[in-house]
Each structure stands twice: as structure tokens, then as C-alpha cells.
Amino acid sequence: MKALTKKPTLQKFEPVLRKVLIEAEAEHRELQEVFELMGWGELPEELKIEIRDDINAFKDELSGDYSTCDPYVLQRRKSVCYWVNMYRSGMCSLKTAVSSLKVRPL
């Protein structure tokens, strides 16, 4: 009965957790670099998190990984730029920008 209630030790998962943390830190540094290149390095983390996937797509397309002419993708990009610029110029609050850029499930 003791064998069924024994919890796995954290040490068993440490190598996996360490690897995930290292990968996440590398991704964060790369993403921060892209934000800096775009001139958006000073954006609050909350807004950066909301547009993280969009920025990765910008980066991938600029590096030649793919190209899109999908009207919905282009509209999303315009929306991201619009709300980031509205926030940076003080025309809307962080909460408004984040909620406007939140991707809603179908």
C-alpha cells in the first residue's frame, strides 16, 4: 500500500525542468531582441506576452521562413501595430490594448 501512495521526488524531474527553463530563457532573450529591433523594447511584459506569437511570426517571415498574403494574418498584423502604437502614444491604457489584442477562441 505504501508504494501506491509514494510521491515521485522532485529530483527525478529536475533535469527536465532545467532543460525547459533553459529553453524558455533562450526564447525570451531572442524575443526580447526582436522587440528591441522593432523599437518596442519598453513595452510592458503583459502586452509583450499577448503579442508574442505575432512577433515570432514577424521574425520568421522576415528571416525568409515563409511568406503570407492571407488577409486575416495581414489584418492581425495591422491590429497589433495599431494597438501598440495607440498604447505607446498614450491614447489608450494598457488594459485596453491587451484586451483588444487578446485572441478569442472560436
SVG drawing of the C-alpha trace seen along z (x, -y; Angstrom):
<svg xmlns="http://www.w3.org/2000/svg" viewBox="-16 -60 35 62">
<polyline fill="none" stroke="black" stroke-width="0.4" points="0.0,0.0 2.9,-2.4 4.1,-2.0 0.8,-3.4 0.9,-6.5 4.6,-7.3 5.0,-10.6 7.7,-11.0 10.6,-13.1 11.4,-16.4 15.0,-15.2 13.5,-12.8 12.1,-15.8 15.0,-18.3 16.8,-17.6 13.6,-18.0 12.6,-21.2 16.2,-22.6 16.0,-21.9 12.6,-23.6 13.9,-26.6 17.0,-27.0 14.9,-26.8 12.4,-29.3 15.2,-31.7 16.7,-31.4 13.3,-32.0 12.7,-35.0 16.1,-36.6 15.5,-36.1 12.0,-37.5 13.3,-40.5 15.9,-41.1 13.2,-41.2 11.1,-43.7 14.2,-45.9 14.8,-45.8 11.2,-46.8 11.6,-49.7 9.1,-48.0 11.6,-47.0 10.0,-49.2 6.5,-47.7 5.2,-46.1 5.5,-42.3 1.7,-41.9 1.5,-43.4 4.5,-41.5 3.1,-38.2 -0.2,-39.0 1.6,-39.6 4.4,-37.1 3.1,-34.7 2.7,-37.7 6.2,-38.9 7.6,-35.3 5.6,-35.2 7.0,-38.6 10.5,-37.4 10.0,-34.1 8.6,-35.9 11.4,-38.5 14.0,-35.7 12.5,-34.1 11.0,-31.1 7.6,-31.7 5.5,-34.4 1.9,-35.1 -0.7,-37.1 -3.6,-35.8 -5.9,-38.7 -6.7,-37.7 -3.0,-37.5 -2.4,-40.9 -5.3,-42.3 -4.0,-40.9 -0.6,-42.5 -2.2,-45.8 -4.2,-45.4 -1.0,-44.6 0.8,-47.7 -2.2,-49.9 -2.8,-49.0 0.9,-49.0 1.2,-52.5 -2.0,-53.6 -0.6,-52.4 2.8,-54.0 1.3,-57.3 -0.8,-57.4 -4.1,-57.2 -5.3,-54.1 -4.5,-52.2 -2.5,-49.0 -5.7,-47.2 -7.4,-48.4 -4.5,-47.4 -4.2,-44.0 -7.9,-43.2 -8.1,-44.5 -5.2,-42.2 -6.4,-39.1 -7.1,-36.2 -10.6,-34.9 -11.4,-31.3 -14.0,-30.4"/>
</svg>
